[in-house]
Amino acid sequence: MIVAVVGPSGAGKDTLIAGALSARADIQFVRRVITRPTEAGSEDFEGVTFEEFAARKADGEFALDWEAHGLYYGIPKDQTTAP
């Protein structure tokens, strides 16, 4: 099961996620793929070009993907399967 925590910047998403991760050992935080340079953010994500993202999406690599604020985001299928 995938649970997406969404909301505007500063709404407390990271606090909720940190609380869930500390309370439940069975919850896994997945590393997102984002169309921005890896150095551009404080979170752990895989930065790719728009072209790389589009190719991976066309190959069916993402379990979930969306666009927000001019960037594209994806959750790789290989991170959504149980160990």
N, C-alpha and C positions, 0 to 999 in steps of 0.2 A: 504494500500500500504506500502511496505517495501522499504526504501531507504538505501542502504549500502554505507557507506563512507569508502573507503579502500585506503591504500597507505603505504609506508614505514614509519618506526618510524621517527618522527621529520618533517614529511611533512606538518603538520598543520591540521590534521583531527579534533583534539579536538577544535581548534579555529573555524573551519567551523561549527561544531556541536553546539558549544556554541552560535555562532551568529544566527544560525537557531532557536535554542530553545528560545532565547530572542526575536526574531522577530515574531515568530508565536506560539500562544498559542495552536494551534491544533496539533503541533508536539510532539510526545512522544518519549523519549529516553528509549530504552529497555535494560534491564539488561542481559548481556550475561552469558552463562554457559561455563566455560573454564576448561580444565583438568590441573589445577595447583592450589596450595594452595591459599586460599582467601587472606592470609597475604602477598602473593608474589607480589602484584601489587598495584599501587596507584589509580586505577580506581575501580568503584563499579561493581563487578561481583560475580557470584556464582561459587566457586571452587569445583570441583568434581574429583573423580578418573577416570581413563580411563574406568574401569569396569562399574561405574555408568553412565558415558556418553554413552557407547555402549548400555547399557540396555535401557536408555531413548530414544536413537535414534531408537533402534529396536521397541520400543513401539510407534514410530511415534510422539514423543513429540515436535520435532523441526520443525519450519517452514523453517528454513535455517540452514545448518551446513557446516563447512569446516575445513580443516587442514592446519596449517601454522607453520613453525619453530618447528615441533615436538609436537605441542599442538593441541587439538581439540576444536572447538568453536561451539556454538549453540545458536540460537535465539528461545526461547520457543514459541510455538503456542499461548499459553494463554496470551502472552504479545503483540500479533499482531492483536488483535481484537479491534474494536472501542468500547468505553464505551457505 
